[in-house]
Structures are given as C-alpha cells and as structure tokens.
C-alpha cells in the first residue's frame, strides 16, 4: 500500500483534522472572536465523524485501485461521498431533535462546510493515488 502513497493521504487528512480542532480550541478559549456564537462541541464531533469516514474512504479507494475494473474505483468514491452525506445528515437531524430550541445553526452550517472540505480532500487524494498507480502499473 505504500506504493500508492497511502501514508501521505492519511497525513493530509490528519493535518486537516488537527487544524480544525485547533481552530475550535482557539474559539472555545476566546483567542479567536466570532461575531456569532458557535457551539464548538458540535463542530468537533462533526469533524471527528468526517475524519473517521474519510480514513475509511481512503482505505476503500486504495483497495478499489487494486481491482482491474476502473469502475470499481469511481464507485468507491461515489459511495463514500454519499455515505458521508447521509451519516452527517442523520447526525444533524439527531442533533436538532435532541437540542430542540438550544440548537446552534452556525455549527450545523460549519459542519456541512467541513463535509465539503473533507470530500474534496479525500477525492483529490484518491485521484492522486489513481494517477500514481497508473504510472507504476
């Protein structure tokens, strides 16, 4: 699996995760001031869920690259993108139902933006793996 640069992809996702958690920590401690209230606990949980799903997706993409059928690789990317969307959607609905009036809409919106960011990074890394496997194979 080192042949596909899998370790580099995991490092990219880990750096993204750490940067987002650090920003949330700075917001919680008041080092970053926002003009609106953001429940950083919601953002951190969404970040953790998306990070774990991106790790699973990266592993699936590397596994799909070993298959001689190129459609398997595209299906793995589409599957993980939709899976992340549904899991984050279910988590958002559960949060809204549990929190009721105390829900924090900016945190939900930030979580949806994180979904897009993680999807872009995961897909970009998957296509880099695909490009590298084509050169080596």
ZAPA-492239 format. One record per residue: residue in three letters; y negated, z negated, x of N, C-alpha, C in turn; residue number from 0. Coordinates in nm, 2 decimals, decimal comma, always signed. Atoms other than C-alpha are relative to their C-alpha. Example, Ala and Ser with C-alpha at 12.3 -4.5 7.8 and 13.67 -1.06 7.14 Angstrom:
BEGIN
+------+--------+--------+--------+--------+--------+--------+--------+--------+--------+-----+
! code !    n_y !    n_z !    n_x !   ca_y !   ca_z !   ca_x !    c_y !    c_z !    c_x ! pos !
+------+--------+--------+--------+--------+--------+--------+--------+--------+--------+-----+
!  ALA !  +0,12 !  +0,00 !  +0,09 !  +0,45 !  -0,78 !  +1,23 !  -0,12 !  +0,00 !  +0,09 !   0 !
!  SER !  +0,11 !  +0,00 !  -0,09 !  +0,11 !  -0,71 !  +1,37 !  -0,11 !  -0,08 !  -0,08 !   1 !
+------+--------+--------+--------+--------+--------+--------+--------+--------+--------+-----+
***
This chain:
BEGIN
+------+--------+--------+--------+--------+--------+--------+--------+--------+--------+-----+
! code !    n_y !    n_z !    n_x !   ca_y !   ca_z !   ca_x !    c_y !    c_z !    c_x ! pos !
+------+--------+--------+--------+--------+--------+--------+--------+--------+--------+-----+
!  UNK !  +0,12 !  +0,00 !  +0,08 !  +0,00 !  +0,00 !  +0,00 !  -0,13 !  +0,00 !  +0,09 !   0 !
!  UNK !  +0,11 !  +0,00 !  -0,09 !  -0,23 !  -0,04 !  +0,30 !  -0,05 !  +0,15 !  +0,02 !   1 !
!  UNK !  +0,03 !  -0,14 !  -0,02 !  -0,21 !  +0,34 !  +0,32 !  -0,11 !  +0,05 !  -0,10 !   2 !
!  UNK !  +0,09 !  -0,04 !  +0,10 !  -0,42 !  +0,37 !  +0,00 !  -0,13 !  -0,08 !  +0,01 !   3 !
!  UNK !  +0,12 !  +0,08 !  -0,01 !  -0,69 !  +0,12 !  +0,12 !  -0,01 !  -0,10 !  -0,11 !   4 !
!  UNK !  +0,00 !  +0,10 !  +0,11 !  -0,59 !  -0,13 !  -0,14 !  -0,07 !  -0,12 !  +0,03 !   5 !
!  UNK !  +0,07 !  +0,12 !  -0,04 !  -0,72 !  -0,42 !  +0,05 !  -0,15 !  +0,02 !  -0,01 !   6 !
!  UNK !  +0,15 !  -0,03 !  +0,01 !  -1,07 !  -0,26 !  +0,07 !  -0,04 !  -0,01 !  -0,15 !   7 !
!  UNK !  +0,03 !  +0,00 !  +0,14 !  -1,06 !  -0,22 !  -0,31 !  -0,01 !  -0,14 !  -0,06 !   8 !
!  UNK !  +0,01 !  +0,14 !  +0,04 !  -0,98 !  -0,59 !  -0,36 !  -0,12 !  -0,07 !  +0,05 !   9 !
!  UNK !  +0,12 !  +0,06 !  -0,06 !  -1,26 !  -0,69 !  -0,13 !  -0,12 !  +0,04 !  -0,07 !  10 !
!  UNK !  +0,12 !  -0,05 !  +0,08 !  -1,51 !  -0,48 !  -0,32 !  -0,01 !  -0,08 !  -0,13 !  11 !
!  UNK !  +0,00 !  +0,08 !  +0,13 !  -1,41 !  -0,65 !  -0,65 !  -0,03 !  -0,15 !  +0,03 !  12 !
!  UNK !  +0,02 !  +0,14 !  -0,03 !  -1,41 !  -0,99 !  -0,48 !  -0,15 !  -0,03 !  +0,03 !  13 !
!  UNK !  +0,14 !  +0,02 !  -0,03 !  -1,76 !  -0,94 !  -0,34 !  -0,09 !  +0,01 !  -0,13 !  14 !
!  UNK !  +0,07 !  -0,01 !  +0,13 !  -1,88 !  -0,83 !  -0,69 !  +0,01 !  -0,13 !  -0,08 !  15 !
!  UNK !  -0,02 !  +0,12 !  +0,07 !  -1,73 !  -1,14 !  -0,84 !  -0,08 !  -0,11 !  +0,06 !  16 !
!  UNK !  +0,07 !  +0,11 !  -0,07 !  -1,88 !  -1,37 !  -0,58 !  -0,15 !  +0,01 !  -0,02 !  17 !
!  UNK !  +0,15 !  -0,03 !  +0,02 !  -2,23 !  -1,21 !  -0,61 !  -0,04 !  -0,05 !  -0,14 !  18 !
!  UNK !  +0,03 !  +0,04 !  +0,14 !  -2,22 !  -1,26 !  -0,99 !  +0,00 !  -0,15 !  -0,02 !  19 !
!  UNK !  -0,01 !  +0,15 !  +0,01 !  -2,10 !  -1,62 !  -0,97 !  -0,12 !  -0,07 !  +0,07 !  20 !
!  UNK !  +0,11 !  +0,06 !  -0,07 !  -2,37 !  -1,69 !  -0,71 !  -0,13 !  +0,01 !  -0,08 !  21 !
!  UNK !  +0,12 !  -0,02 !  +0,08 !  -2,64 !  -1,55 !  -0,93 !  +0,00 !  -0,10 !  -0,12 !  22 !
!  UNK !  -0,01 !  +0,09 !  +0,11 !  -2,51 !  -1,76 !  -1,22 !  -0,03 !  -0,15 !  +0,05 !  23 !
!  UNK !  +0,02 !  +0,13 !  -0,06 !  -2,51 !  -2,07 !  -0,99 !  -0,15 !  -0,02 !  +0,02 !  24 !
!  UNK !  +0,14 !  +0,01 !  -0,03 !  -2,87 !  -2,00 !  -0,89 !  -0,08 !  -0,02 !  -0,14 !  25 !
!  UNK !  +0,06 !  +0,01 !  +0,13 !  -2,97 !  -1,96 !  -1,26 !  +0,02 !  -0,14 !  -0,06 !  26 !
!  UNK !  -0,04 !  +0,14 !  +0,05 !  -2,79 !  -2,29 !  -1,35 !  -0,09 !  -0,10 !  +0,07 !  27 !
!  UNK !  +0,07 !  +0,10 !  -0,08 !  -2,97 !  -2,48 !  -1,07 !  -0,15 !  +0,02 !  +0,00 !  28 !
!  UNK !  +0,14 !  -0,02 !  +0,01 !  -3,31 !  -2,33 !  -1,15 !  -0,06 !  +0,07 !  +0,11 !  29 !
!  UNK !  +0,06 !  -0,07 !  -0,11 !  -3,35 !  -2,13 !  -0,84 !  -0,05 !  +0,14 !  -0,04 !  30 !
!  UNK !  +0,05 !  -0,13 !  +0,06 !  -3,38 !  -1,81 !  -1,05 !  -0,04 !  -0,04 !  -0,14 !  31 !
!  UNK !  +0,06 !  +0,03 !  +0,13 !  -3,61 !  -1,85 !  -1,35 !  +0,01 !  +0,13 !  -0,09 !  32 !
!  UNK !  +0,00 !  -0,11 !  +0,10 !  -3,55 !  -1,63 !  -1,66 !  -0,09 !  -0,03 !  -0,11 !  33 !
!  UNK !  +0,09 !  +0,02 !  +0,12 !  -3,79 !  -1,58 !  -1,95 !  +0,08 !  -0,03 !  -0,13 !  34 !
!  UNK !  -0,08 !  +0,02 !  +0,12 !  -3,50 !  -1,63 !  -2,19 !  +0,12 !  -0,09 !  +0,05 !  35 !
!  UNK !  -0,12 !  +0,09 !  -0,03 !  -3,20 !  -1,88 !  -2,20 !  +0,13 !  +0,08 !  +0,00 !  36 !
!  UNK !  -0,13 !  -0,07 !  -0,02 !  -2,87 !  -1,75 !  -2,07 !  +0,10 !  -0,12 !  +0,02 !  37 !
!  UNK !  -0,11 !  +0,09 !  -0,01 !  -2,55 !  -1,96 !  -2,12 !  +0,08 !  +0,05 !  +0,12 !  38 !
!  UNK !  -0,07 !  -0,05 !  -0,11 !  -2,41 !  -1,91 !  -1,77 !  +0,15 !  -0,03 !  +0,00 !  39 !
!  UNK !  -0,14 !  +0,02 !  +0,02 !  -2,08 !  -2,06 !  -1,87 !  +0,07 !  +0,12 !  -0,06 !  40 !
!  UNK !  -0,05 !  -0,12 !  +0,07 !  -2,02 !  -1,76 !  -2,10 !  +0,01 !  +0,11 !  +0,10 !  41 !
!  UNK !  +0,01 !  -0,11 !  -0,10 !  -2,12 !  -1,52 !  -1,82 !  +0,11 !  -0,02 !  +0,11 !  42 !
!  UNK !  -0,10 !  +0,03 !  -0,11 !  -1,89 !  -1,69 !  -1,56 !  +0,14 !  +0,02 !  -0,06 !  43 !
!  UNK !  -0,13 !  -0,03 !  +0,06 !  -1,59 !  -1,68 !  -1,80 !  +0,02 !  +0,15 !  -0,02 !  44 !
!  UNK !  -0,02 !  -0,14 !  +0,01 !  -1,65 !  -1,32 !  -1,88 !  +0,02 !  +0,07 !  +0,14 !  45 !
!  UNK !  -0,01 !  -0,05 !  -0,13 !  -1,69 !  -1,25 !  -1,51 !  +0,14 !  -0,02 !  +0,05 !  46 !
!  UNK !  -0,13 !  +0,03 !  -0,05 !  -1,36 !  -1,42 !  -1,43 !  +0,10 !  +0,09 !  -0,07 !  47 !
!  UNK !  -0,09 !  -0,09 !  +0,07 !  -1,18 !  -1,23 !  -1,71 !  +0,00 !  +0,14 !  +0,05 !  48 !
!  UNK !  +0,01 !  -0,14 !  -0,05 !  -1,31 !  -0,90 !  -1,59 !  +0,04 !  +0,02 !  +0,14 !  49 !
!  UNK !  -0,05 !  -0,01 !  -0,14 !  -1,24 !  -0,97 !  -1,23 !  +0,15 !  +0,00 !  +0,00 !  50 !
!  UNK !  -0,15 !  +0,01 !  +0,01 !  -0,87 !  -1,06 !  -1,31 !  +0,05 !  +0,14 !  -0,05 !  51 !
!  UNK !  -0,04 !  -0,12 !  +0,05 !  -0,84 !  -0,75 !  -1,52 !  -0,02 !  +0,12 !  +0,09 !  52 !
!  UNK !  +0,03 !  -0,11 !  -0,10 !  -1,00 !  -0,53 !  -1,25 !  +0,11 !  -0,01 !  +0,11 !  53 !
!  UNK !  -0,10 !  +0,01 !  -0,10 !  -0,75 !  -0,67 !  -1,00 !  +0,13 !  +0,06 !  -0,05 !  54 !
!  UNK !  -0,12 !  -0,06 !  +0,06 !  -0,46 !  -0,58 !  -1,23 !  -0,01 !  +0,15 !  -0,01 !  55 !
!  UNK !  +0,02 !  -0,14 !  +0,01 !  -0,61 !  -0,24 !  -1,29 !  +0,01 !  +0,07 !  +0,14 !  56 !
!  UNK !  +0,00 !  -0,06 !  -0,13 !  -0,65 !  -0,17 !  -0,92 !  +0,15 !  +0,01 !  +0,05 !  57 !
!  UNK !  -0,14 !  -0,01 !  -0,03 !  -0,28 !  -0,26 !  -0,87 !  +0,07 !  +0,11 !  -0,08 !  58 !
!  UNK !  -0,06 !  -0,10 !  +0,09 !  -0,18 !  -0,04 !  -1,16 !  -0,04 !  +0,14 !  +0,05 !  59 !
!  UNK !  +0,04 !  -0,13 !  -0,05 !  -0,38 !  +0,25 !  -1,01 !  +0,07 !  +0,04 !  +0,12 !  60 !
!  UNK !  -0,07 !  -0,03 !  -0,12 !  -0,22 !  +0,22 !  -0,68 !  +0,15 !  +0,03 !  -0,03 !  61 !
!  UNK !  -0,14 !  -0,03 !  +0,04 !  +0,12 !  +0,21 !  -0,85 !  +0,01 !  +0,14 !  -0,06 !  62 !
!  UNK !  +0,00 !  -0,13 !  +0,06 !  +0,03 !  +0,52 !  -1,05 !  -0,01 !  +0,11 !  +0,10 !  63 !
!  UNK !  +0,02 !  -0,10 !  -0,10 !  -0,07 !  +0,71 !  -0,74 !  +0,14 !  +0,04 !  +0,07 !  64 !
!  UNK !  -0,13 !  -0,03 !  -0,06 !  +0,29 !  +0,69 !  -0,62 !  +0,09 !  +0,10 !  -0,09 !  65 !
!  UNK !  -0,07 !  -0,09 !  +0,09 !  +0,41 !  +0,89 !  -0,92 !  -0,04 !  +0,14 !  +0,02 !  66 !
!  UNK !  +0,03 !  -0,14 !  -0,03 !  +0,43 !  +1,26 !  -0,86 !  -0,08 !  +0,07 !  -0,12 !  67 !
!  UNK !  +0,08 !  -0,05 !  +0,11 !  +0,28 !  +1,33 !  -1,21 !  -0,14 !  -0,05 !  +0,01 !  68 !
!  UNK !  +0,14 !  +0,04 !  -0,01 !  -0,10 !  +1,33 !  -1,18 !  -0,05 !  -0,06 !  -0,13 !  69 !
!  UNK !  +0,05 !  +0,05 !  +0,13 !  -0,14 !  +1,25 !  -1,55 !  +0,02 !  -0,15 !  +0,00 !  70 !
!  UNK !  -0,02 !  +0,14 !  +0,00 !  +0,00 !  +0,90 !  -1,48 !  -0,12 !  -0,07 !  +0,05 !  71 !
!  UNK !  +0,12 !  +0,06 !  -0,06 !  -0,30 !  +0,82 !  -1,26 !  -0,12 !  -0,01 !  -0,10 !  72 !
!  UNK !  +0,11 !  -0,01 !  +0,10 !  -0,55 !  +0,93 !  -1,53 !  +0,03 !  -0,09 !  -0,11 !  73 !
!  UNK !  -0,04 !  +0,09 !  +0,11 !  -0,36 !  +0,74 !  -1,80 !  -0,02 !  -0,14 !  +0,04 !  74 !
!  UNK !  +0,02 !  +0,14 !  -0,04 !  -0,37 !  +0,42 !  -1,59 !  -0,15 !  -0,03 !  +0,00 !  75 !
!  UNK !  +0,15 !  +0,03 !  +0,01 !  -0,75 !  +0,45 !  -1,56 !  -0,05 !  -0,02 !  -0,14 !  76 !
!  UNK !  +0,04 !  +0,01 !  +0,14 !  -0,80 !  +0,51 !  -1,93 !  +0,06 !  -0,12 !  -0,06 !  77 !
!  UNK !  -0,06 !  +0,12 !  +0,06 !  -0,56 !  +0,23 !  -2,02 !  -0,07 !  -0,12 !  +0,04 !  78 !
!  UNK !  +0,07 !  +0,12 !  -0,04 !  -0,73 !  -0,03 !  -1,81 !  -0,14 !  -0,01 !  -0,05 !  79 !
!  UNK !  +0,13 !  +0,00 !  +0,06 !  -1,07 !  +0,07 !  -1,93 !  +0,00 !  -0,05 !  -0,14 !  80 !
!  UNK !  -0,01 !  +0,04 !  +0,14 !  -0,97 !  +0,04 !  -2,29 !  +0,05 !  -0,14 !  -0,02 !  81 !
!  UNK !  -0,05 !  +0,14 !  +0,01 !  -0,77 !  -0,28 !  -2,23 !  -0,11 !  -0,10 !  +0,03 !  82 !
!  UNK !  +0,11 !  +0,09 !  -0,03 !  -1,07 !  -0,44 !  -2,06 !  -0,10 !  -0,01 !  -0,12 !  83 !
!  UNK !  +0,09 !  -0,01 !  +0,11 !  -1,29 !  -0,33 !  -2,35 !  +0,05 !  -0,09 !  -0,12 !  84 !
!  UNK !  -0,05 !  +0,08 !  +0,11 !  -1,06 !  -0,48 !  -2,61 !  +0,01 !  -0,15 !  +0,03 !  85 !
!  UNK !  -0,01 !  +0,14 !  -0,03 !  -1,00 !  -0,81 !  -2,43 !  -0,13 !  -0,06 !  +0,00 !  86 !
!  UNK !  +0,14 !  +0,06 !  +0,00 !  -1,37 !  -0,86 !  -2,37 !  -0,05 !  +0,00 !  -0,14 !  87 !
!  UNK !  +0,04 !  +0,00 !  +0,14 !  -1,43 !  -0,77 !  -2,74 !  +0,06 !  -0,11 !  -0,07 !  88 !
!  UNK !  -0,06 !  +0,11 !  +0,07 !  -1,18 !  -1,02 !  -2,86 !  -0,06 !  -0,13 !  +0,05 !  89 !
!  UNK !  +0,06 !  +0,12 !  -0,05 !  -1,33 !  -1,28 !  -2,63 !  -0,14 !  -0,03 !  -0,06 !  90 !
!  UNK !  +0,14 !  +0,01 !  +0,06 !  -1,68 !  -1,21 !  -2,76 !  +0,01 !  -0,04 !  -0,14 !  91 !
!  UNK !  -0,02 !  +0,04 !  +0,14 !  -1,56 !  -1,23 !  -3,12 !  +0,04 !  -0,15 !  -0,01 !  92 !
!  UNK !  -0,05 !  +0,14 !  +0,00 !  -1,38 !  -1,56 !  -3,05 !  -0,12 !  -0,09 !  +0,04 !  93 !
!  UNK !  +0,11 !  +0,09 !  -0,03 !  -1,69 !  -1,70 !  -2,88 !  -0,10 !  -0,01 !  -0,11 !  94 !
!  UNK !  +0,10 !  +0,00 !  +0,11 !  -1,92 !  -1,60 !  -3,17 !  +0,06 !  -0,09 !  -0,11 !  95 !
!  UNK !  -0,05 !  +0,08 !  +0,11 !  -1,68 !  -1,76 !  -3,42 !  +0,01 !  -0,15 !  +0,03 !  96 !
!  UNK !  -0,01 !  +0,14 !  -0,04 !  -1,64 !  -2,08 !  -3,22 !  -0,14 !  -0,06 !  +0,01 !  97 !
!  UNK !  +0,13 !  +0,05 !  -0,02 !  -2,00 !  -2,12 !  -3,12 !  -0,09 !  +0,00 !  -0,12 !  98 !
!  UNK !  +0,08 !  -0,01 !  +0,12 !  -2,15 !  -2,02 !  -3,46 !  -0,15 !  +0,01 !  +0,03 !  99 !
!  UNK !  +0,14 !  -0,02 !  -0,02 !  -2,52 !  -2,09 !  -3,45 !  -0,05 !  -0,02 !  +0,14 ! 100 !
!  UNK !  +0,04 !  +0,02 !  -0,14 !  -2,53 !  -2,20 !  -3,09 !  +0,04 !  +0,11 !  +0,10 ! 101 !
!  UNK !  -0,04 !  -0,11 !  -0,09 !  -2,41 !  -1,87 !  -2,96 !  -0,12 !  +0,06 !  +0,07 ! 102 !
!  UNK !  +0,11 !  -0,05 !  -0,08 !  -2,61 !  -1,71 !  -2,69 !  +0,02 !  +0,15 !  +0,02 ! 103 !
!  UNK !  +0,00 !  -0,14 !  +0,00 !  -2,67 !  -1,34 !  -2,74 !  -0,03 !  +0,07 !  +0,13 ! 104 !
!  UNK !  +0,03 !  -0,05 !  -0,13 !  -2,82 !  -1,27 !  -2,40 !  +0,13 !  -0,01 !  +0,09 ! 105 !
!  UNK !  -0,13 !  +0,02 !  -0,08 !  -2,49 !  -1,40 !  -2,24 !  +0,10 !  +0,10 !  -0,04 ! 106 !
!  UNK !  -0,09 !  -0,10 !  +0,04 !  -2,29 !  -1,17 !  -2,45 !  -0,04 !  +0,14 !  +0,05 ! 107 !
!  UNK !  +0,04 !  -0,13 !  -0,05 !  -2,50 !  -0,87 !  -2,36 !  +0,02 !  +0,01 !  +0,15 ! 108 !
!  UNK !  -0,03 !  +0,00 !  -0,14 !  -2,48 !  -0,96 !  -1,99 !  +0,15 !  +0,02 !  +0,03 ! 109 !
!  UNK !  -0,15 !  -0,02 !  -0,01 !  -2,10 !  -0,98 !  -2,03 !  +0,04 !  +0,14 !  -0,02 ! 110 !
!  UNK !  -0,02 !  -0,14 !  +0,03 !  -2,10 !  -0,63 !  -2,18 !  -0,04 !  +0,09 !  +0,12 ! 111 !
!  UNK !  +0,04 !  -0,08 !  -0,12 !  -2,30 !  -0,50 !  -1,88 !  +0,09 !  -0,02 !  +0,11 ! 112 !
!  UNK !  -0,10 !  +0,03 !  -0,10 !  -2,06 !  -0,67 !  -1,65 !  +0,13 !  +0,09 !  -0,02 ! 113 !
!  UNK !  -0,11 !  -0,08 !  +0,03 !  -1,78 !  -0,48 !  -1,83 !  -0,02 !  +0,14 !  +0,06 ! 114 !
!  UNK !  +0,04 !  -0,13 !  -0,05 !  -1,96 !  -0,15 !  -1,74 !  +0,01 !  +0,00 !  +0,15 ! 115 !
!  UNK !  +0,01 !  +0,01 !  -0,15 !  -2,02 !  -0,26 !  -1,38 !  +0,15 !  +0,00 !  +0,06 ! 116 !
!  UNK !  -0,14 !  +0,01 !  -0,05 !  -1,65 !  -0,36 !  -1,33 !  +0,07 !  +0,13 !  -0,02 ! 117 !
!  UNK !  -0,07 !  -0,13 !  +0,03 !  -1,53 !  -0,04 !  -1,49 !  -0,04 !  +0,11 !  +0,10 ! 118 !
!  UNK !  +0,05 !  -0,10 !  -0,10 !  -1,75 !  +0,17 !  -1,26 !  +0,06 !  -0,02 !  +0,13 ! 119 !
!  UNK !  -0,06 !  +0,03 !  -0,13 !  -1,63 !  -0,01 !  -0,95 !  +0,14 !  +0,03 !  +0,01 ! 120 !
!  UNK !  -0,14 !  -0,02 !  +0,00 !  -1,27 !  +0,00 !  -1,05 !  +0,04 !  +0,14 !  +0,00 ! 121 !
!  UNK !  -0,03 !  -0,15 !  +0,01 !  -1,27 !  +0,37 !  -1,14 !  -0,04 !  +0,07 !  +0,13 ! 122 !
!  UNK !  +0,04 !  -0,06 !  -0,12 !  -1,47 !  +0,46 !  -0,83 !  +0,10 !  -0,03 !  +0,11 ! 123 !
!  UNK !  -0,10 !  +0,04 !  -0,10 !  -1,22 !  +0,27 !  -0,61 !  +0,13 !  +0,07 !  -0,02 ! 124 !
!  UNK !  -0,13 !  -0,07 !  +0,03 !  -0,93 !  +0,43 !  -0,79 !  -0,01 !  +0,15 !  +0,05 ! 125 !
!  UNK !  +0,02 !  -0,14 !  -0,05 !  -1,07 !  +0,78 !  -0,72 !  +0,00 !  +0,01 !  +0,15 ! 126 !
!  UNK !  +0,00 !  +0,00 !  -0,15 !  -1,13 !  +0,69 !  -0,36 !  +0,15 !  -0,01 !  +0,05 ! 127 !
!  UNK !  -0,14 !  +0,01 !  -0,03 !  -0,76 !  +0,58 !  -0,34 !  +0,07 !  +0,13 !  -0,02 ! 128 !
!  UNK !  -0,06 !  -0,13 !  +0,03 !  -0,66 !  +0,91 !  -0,50 !  -0,04 !  +0,10 !  +0,11 ! 129 !
!  UNK !  +0,05 !  -0,10 !  -0,10 !  -0,87 !  +1,11 !  -0,25 !  +0,07 !  -0,03 !  +0,13 ! 130 !
!  UNK !  -0,07 !  +0,04 !  -0,12 !  -0,72 !  +0,91 !  +0,04 !  +0,15 !  +0,04 !  +0,00 ! 131 !
!  UNK !  -0,14 !  -0,03 !  +0,00 !  -0,37 !  +0,96 !  -0,08 !  +0,03 !  +0,15 !  +0,00 ! 132 !
!  UNK !  -0,02 !  -0,14 !  -0,01 !  -0,42 !  +1,33 !  -0,12 !  -0,02 !  +0,05 !  +0,14 ! 133 !
!  UNK !  +0,02 !  -0,04 !  -0,14 !  -0,54 !  +1,36 !  +0,24 !  +0,13 !  -0,04 !  +0,08 ! 134 !
!  UNK !  -0,12 !  +0,05 !  -0,08 !  -0,24 !  +1,15 !  +0,37 !  +0,13 !  +0,06 !  -0,05 ! 135 !
!  UNK !  -0,13 !  -0,05 !  +0,06 !  +0,02 !  +1,31 !  +0,14 !  +0,01 !  +0,14 !  +0,01 ! 136 !
+------+--------+--------+--------+--------+--------+--------+--------+--------+--------+-----+
***
